[in-house]
Amino acid sequence: MAAQPGNPARARSIDASLWAAFRIAVGLVFGVLILVPLLYVLGYGLGGTEGSGGVVFPDNGFRTLELLVTTLSVALGSTLLAAGLGIAAGVALVEVPRIVFRLLAYGMAVSFLIPGYVGAITVIEVAGAQGIATGLLEDTFGFSNLVPSLYSPWGVILVLGLTHYPLVAVATVIGLRRVDPFAEEAGAMVSSDAGVLRRVSLPLAAPTIATGTLLCFLLGLVEFSVPSLLQVRVFSTEIHSKFAAFHDVAGGLFLSMPMLVLGMASLGLWRVYVGRRSGWQTGGFQTGRRVPSSRKYGALAGVYCVGLVFVSAIIPLGILFWRSLPLRSYVEVWRTAGGEFGMSLAIAAATATAITTLGFAMAYTSTQGIRTHGGWTRALYSVTWGPFLISGPALGIALIAAWNHMGVRGVVYDSMAITVLACAARFLLIGYWGSRTALATLNVRAMEAAEVCGVGWGRRLFGVAVPMSAPYLLAIWGLSFLLTFGEVDASQLVTPPGATTLPVRIFGLMHYGPDRLVAALSIGTAATVVAAAIGLEFVVRLAARRVDVFR
């Protein structure tokens, strides 16, 4: 007898087939987006050939060693500066009242969300050959030698340190608020407040702080725009130069190998020495603030944080605004760059949607398949770090090598879809690892109840997992949107002629020297990022309140 439509066995079979098809589709998209460019990087970088068929040998060892030293110096220097500023800021933030905490946190977030090249533009405006400080000393004393040259690794370290320290500050606040209060109370019986902080609180929060510090190191390792504008030769800028000047695909991709190795080694060390200790002797996250030890400490903490916000965000933006005057500059900018602004918004929205959708689908297939090779799937998806660690220029070169061909690939390469692919590949790790966190906090009982009642995987996904993960998904979408809106490392290579994004336009104009229109464009970019961040933060909080009702 033929199976009836309501036959449970047939329904389960159809559901299993759809689940398998869904996993295959996710794997194929993941392969096109992540594995294809990585294979091109490995193929060209480790044994690639040029059109003549001759094997391309790496650069002179001394030159590569020099690039390695400079790159590591910039990454480590900016990380140390960000860690010093961020840990102090995090400790200070937990000492201030809640309303002050939120205002200061918003100010520090501005420092991170504004693209790094905007900070580099500020440095050039202040200490460049025609900078404010240089001109002031020249007019007042007749010489300008007292202004230190920031066209050096020290300038890059300064800009990146002031840009990335909010990551360490956030990690420090999270770590301190997860410390078991009973451990601190026990320490307070035999030591002073400073002793408790130094011997109890910070050591227990160290794994979380180390995570924020690692992110700063990785960002400094692959940074391109700031070293390029400040004329410092690191691996990422050398990769770009090899391709732009000589079209040396293999030579450029070869130079991405040290960054990939260093990045993977750093993640491996974090996994071994930090990852498994992240919850050691810590309690749940304390949403309430820690009680300030004294008004004196609270006042000093507030002064330090306010000063840091001024130095890293308010003063740089104020200098750019002053340089952009008169106000008619913004009218000119809108008239000449309005198309680029709209293009950037559209690409950022499309990329954020792709990252959020694919990242959550990857996380769902890897976590729901624990009984069927889920560990293997999670290990494969871990390579989402790869496109980020090879740096933006190397990713752009790999995408050009993969898509610059006749046929369907050529249609993609000649459209803005290639820019979306580049940005999505760079930041897909945000979507995947953020979604893993969202699913880890999901109410397991709701998913189990739906499965026991015979609800198919599709309804469990769209009816339970997605709605209850909405705050996380909105946060992932918002962060991806903000990062993509300011992305220039990969997009400046793959963006097709005649369709330029706003960051690419600013980056191109800066090579001809800063002026009021560049300053106005930078202010417009910063204002858009800040306004979008405020709106997204409101939406995420609203979604979190609605989801909490059903937890």
N, C-alpha and C positions, 0 to 999 in steps of 0.2 A: 504494500500500500504506500502510495506517495505520502511524503511528510506534509502535514498540515502547516499553514502559515504560522500558527501559534505553537508549533512544536518547539519545546525548550532546547532540544539538542541541536536543531537546525539554527535556532537563534544564536546559541553559543558559538556554533561553527562560523556563522556569518560575522559575528562580533570578533572572533579570533582572526578571521581573514582581514577584516578592516583594520584591526590593531597592527597586524603584520605589515599591511600596505602603508599605514601611517608611519611606522618606524622606518620602513625603507625610504619613503619620501623625505623624511627628516634627514636620514643619512645621506641621501643624494644631494640635497641642498647644502648640507654641511660639507660634503666633499667638494662641491663646486666652489663654495665660498672660502673654505679654509685649506683643504688638502691640496687643491690644484696649485695655488700660488706657492705653497710650501714646497711642493715637489719641484717646481721650476727653480726655486731658490736653491734647493739642494743639488739639483741636476746641473745648473749653470755654475753655482758657486764652488762645488767640489770637483766637477769634471766636465764643465761645459765647454763647448766649442763655438767658434765664430763661423761665419758663412764659408770661410776658406777651408774649414776642416782642421785647422791647426789648434792644438790645445792651448788654452790661455793660461799662462803661468802667473802666479801671484806676484804682487809688487815686491820691491826690494824689502828684505826683512827688517832693515833698520827703519824704513819709512812706516811699515806696519807696526813696529814696536813703538815708534813715536806716537802714532795715532792711538795705540792702546793705552799708553801712559796718559796722554791728554784726556782721552775719554773717561778713563777711570778716575783721574784727578777731578774732573768736572762732576762726575756722578757721586763720588765719595765726598767731595767738598760741599756740594749742594745738600747732600743727605745729612752731613754733620751740622751744617747751619740750620737746616729745617728741623732736625731733631732737637738741637739746643733751643731754638725759638719755640717749637711746638710743645715740647715737654713742659717748659716753663709756662706757656700759655694755657695748657691743659690743667696744670696744677692750680693756676690762678683762677681759671674759669669756675672750678668747683668751690671756690671761696667767696664768690660774689652772689648777691641776691638773684632770684630767678629772672626778674624782668631785665636786669642788667646783663645776665648771662645770655639771654636771647638776643639782645641788641648787639653784644660783642660777637656772638657766634655768627650772626648775619654779616657783620663787617668782615670777619675772617673768611667767611665763605666767598665773599666777593673777591678776595685775593686769589683764591684757587680757581674760581669759575672764569675769571677774565683770562683770555689766552695769554700764554707767556710772551708772545711777540709784542703784545701791548706794553708789557713791562720793559722789554728791550727797547721799544721806541721811546719810552720815558727816559731810560738811561742815556740814549743818544741825544734826546732833547736837552738833558741837563749837562752831560759831560762830553758831548761830541765836539767836533771841531768848531761847530757853530752853535754849541749849546748855551743854555742860560748861564750856568756857572762860568763857563769859559769866557763868554762875552762880558760878564760882569767884572771878572778879574782883569780882563784886557782893558776895559774902559776905565776902571778905577786905578789900577796900579801899572798898567802898561805891559803886563805879561800875564800869561795864563798857565805857567808851568806847575803851579800848585795843584791844579786839578788832576787827579790820577787818571790815567788812561784805563777806561773800562772795556776797551777793545782787546780783551785778554781773557784767559780762563777765570780770573777773579771776577770780572764783570758777569760772566755766565753763572758762576756760583752764586753771586749776589742775587741776580734776578730769579734763578730757579729756587734758591733757598726761601726767598720772600714769597714765591708763588706756591710752593709745596708744603710749607710748614703747617697749614690748616689740617692736612691729613694726619700729621703726628698729634696735633692738638686734639682732634676728634678721637683718635685712638686712645690718647691719654685719659680723656674724660670718660670714655666707655670703660676703660680698664679700671679706673679708680672707682667708678660707680658699681663695678662688679665685685669689688673686694669685700670679703666677708666682714661686716662691721664688728663682729665679736673678736676677730683677730686684731683689729685696730684698738678696740677697748682694752684688750689684754695688754697690748703694747703700751697704751697710755698710762698704765699703772706703774710702769718702771722706766718710762722715758718721756721726754718732752714731745711737743707736737712735731717739731722738725725731725726728731729721732724716729717717731712713728712713721712719718712720711718717707724718710730715707731707708729705714730698715724693714718696714712692713708693707706699706701701701704700694710704693713704687716697685719693689721686687715682685709682689703678687700681680701687679698690673703689667709687668714687663713683657709677657707674651703678646698682649694686645698692642702695646707700644711698638714692639718689634715688627708687628705686621704693618703698621703705618709707616715705619721707617723703611721697610723693604719696598713698599710702593713708591716712596720718594726716590730710592736708589734706582729702581727700574725706570721710572719716568726720566730721571736725569741721564740714564744710560742711553736711552733711545732718542733724546731730544734733538730736534733738527733746527727749528726756526730761530731759537735764541742764539745758538752758536753761529748760525749762518749770518744773522744780522750783525752780530758783534765780531764777525770775521775770525772765529776760532775754529781750527780744523780738527774735527773729531770724526769718528767712523761714519756717522750719518751724513755729514756735510761732504765728506770725501766720496761716498757712494753717489750722492747727487751730482757732484762735479764730474765723476767718471762717465756717467751716463749723459749728462747735458753737454759736456764738451767733446767727448770722444765716442759716445754711443757704445761704451765698453760694458756690455751687459754682464758678462762673466766676471770681469774684474770688479765691478761694483757689487755684485751679489756675493762674491768671495769675501768681501769686507764685512758682510753682515753676519758671517759665521761666528766671529768672536763675541758679538753682542748676544747672539742666540745661545752660545755656550755659557757665557757669564750669567745671562738671565736664568737659564734652566738650572745652573748650579746654585744660584741664589735661592730659587724656589725649592730645590731639593734640600738645601741646608735648613731652610725655614721649616720644611715638612718634618725633618728629622729632629731638630732641636727646639722648635717652637710650637708647631702645629699640635702635637700631642700633649703639650703642657698648657694649652690656652685656657683650660678650665680648672687648673690646679689650685685648690684651696680658695676658690672664689664662690661667691653666692650669686643670687639672681640680680638682674639689672635693677638698680635703685633709681626710680624716676625722680624722686625728690632730691634736692641738692644736699650736699654735705653741710653741716653746720660750721660756719667759719670759726676758726679757733679764737679769733679776736677781731675787733673792728680795725685794728692797725693792719693786720694781715689782709683783711678784706679790702681796705683802701689801697694798699700797695698793689694788690692783685689787679684791682680795677685800673689803676694808673698804668701799670705795665701793659695790660691788654689794650687800653685805649691808645697808648703810644704805638703799639705794634700795628694796630689797625690804621692809624694815620700814616705810618711809614710805608706799609705794604699796599694800601688801597687808596686812601683819601688824597694824600699828597700827590702820588703819581697821576691819578685822574684829574686832580686840580691843575697840575702842570699842563696836561694835555688839553684841558678845556681852555686854559689861558692862551695856549699856543694856537688854538683853533679860532680864536676871535679874529675878526668880527663875526656876529651871528649869521651873516649872510653866507658864511662858509657852509653851513648846514643845508641851506637852500641849494647851493651849487652841488653839494654832495648828493642830495636826493635826486637832483635832476640828472646827474651823470652816473650815479651808481645805484639808482633805484632798482634797476633790473637785477643787478648782482645781489642786492639785499633780498629780493623776492626769491631768487634762485637758491640762495643759501637757506632760507626758511623752508622751501619745498624739499630740498635735499635732506636737511636735518630731520624734518618730519618723516619722510619716507625711510630714512636710515634707522631712526629710532623705532619705527613700527616694525621694520624687518628684524632688528636686533631683539626687541622684546618678544616678538612672535616666535622666532626660531630659537632663541635662548630658552624660553619656557618650554617649547616642545622638546628640545634636547634634554632639559632637566627632567621633564616628566617621563620620557621614555627610559632614561637611565635609572631613575629612582623606582619606577613602577615595574622594572624588569629585573628586580633583584634575584628572583628565582630562576631567571632565564638569561644568564650571561650579563647581568647588570653591571658587574665589576669590570668586565671587558669594555662595555660601552662607556662607562665613566672614564676609564683610562684613555680611550680614544678621544673623547671630548676634551680631555685635558690639554690637547694640543691647540686649543683656542688661544693659548698664550703665544703661540708661534708667530702669527702675523704681527702682533704687537712688539715682540722682542726683536724682530729683525729690523725694526725702525720703519717709519713711513716711506722714505725714499726707496728702500729695497722692496717693500711691498708694491709700490707703484711700478717699479721696473718689472717685477714678476708678473703683475697684471698686464702690463703692456706686452710682454713676451707671450702670455697665454691668450690674450684676446685680440691682438692686432693682426688679424688674419681675414681672409675673404670669407664670405658666407654669413652665417648667423652670428658668429663671434665678431665679425667686423661691424655688424649692425649695433651690437651691444657696445663695442669700443667707440663708435662714432657718436654715441648718445651720452646723456648724463647718467645713464644706468651704470656706467663704469665707475663714476664717482661714488655712487651709492654702494657699489660692491666694495670699493676701497675702504670707505669709512666703516661699513658694516663688518668687514673682515678685521679691521683694526680693533674695534670696540665690542666685538661679539662676546668676549670674555665677561664683560659687564652683564650682558643678558643671561649668559649661562650660569655663572657663579651666583649672581643675584637671585636667579630663579631657584637654584639649589637651596639657598638660604630660605626663600619663601616656602618651598615645599617642606623643608625641615621643621618649620614652625606651624605647619598645617595641622588642623585638628584631625588626628588619625582616626578617631572614632567615627567621624562623619564619613570618611572614605570607606572604612570597613563596613559601616552600616549600609552604605549604598551598594557595595559589592555583594554583601550577604543577601540583600533584597533582589539581586539579579540585575542591577542597573549596569548597562554596558559601559565600556571604557569611555566612549564619546560623551555620554551624559555625565559620567563622573568627572571628566576633564572640564567640560564647559558648564556644567551645572553645580559643581562643588569646588574643584581645585581653582579654577580661574576666578570665580567671584570672591572666594575667601583669600586669595592671593592678590586681590586688586590693589591694595596700598603698595605692595612691593613692586607690582608690575608698573604702576604709575610712576613710582620712583625710578625704576630702571629706564622707562621711556623718557622721563625728564632729564636724567643724567646723560643718557645717550644723545638726546637732542642738543643739550648744551655743549657737550664735547664735540659733536659733529659740526655744530654751527661755527665753531672756531677752528676746525681742523684744517691744517695747511700742509702737513708733512707729506702725505701721500697724494692728496687731491691736486697739488700744484703740478704734479707730473701727469696725471691721467685725465684731468679736466679737458674736454675737447675744445678746439678753437671756436671762438664765437659765443661761448657760454661760460662765463667766468663767475666764480663765487666771490663773496665779499672778502674772506680771508686771503684768497689768492690775489685779489686786486691790491689789498693793503701790502701784502708781502712783496709784490712786484714793484709797487711805487716806492717802497722803502729803500730799494737798491739804488734809486736815483737821489736819495737824500730826503729827510723829513721836511714837511712843510705844513701849512695850516690845514690843507685838505686831508692829508694823512692823519693829522691829529683829530680832525672832525670825524673821519671814518672810524678811527679807534674809539672815540667817545661813543659813536653810534653803536658799534659792536658791543662795548661794555654795557651801555644802557639797555640794549636788547637782552643781553644775557642776564642782567640783574632783574629786569622786569619779568622775563620768562621764569627765572628761578623763584621769584616771589609768588607768581601765579601757580606754578606747579606745586610749591610747598603747601599752599592753601588747599589745592585739590587733593593732595596726598593725605593731609590731615582730615579732611572731610570724609574721604573713603575709609580711613582707619577707624574713625568714630562709627561709621555705619557697619563695618565688619565686626567691630568689637561687640556689637549688640548680639551677634549670633554665635559668639565664641562660648 
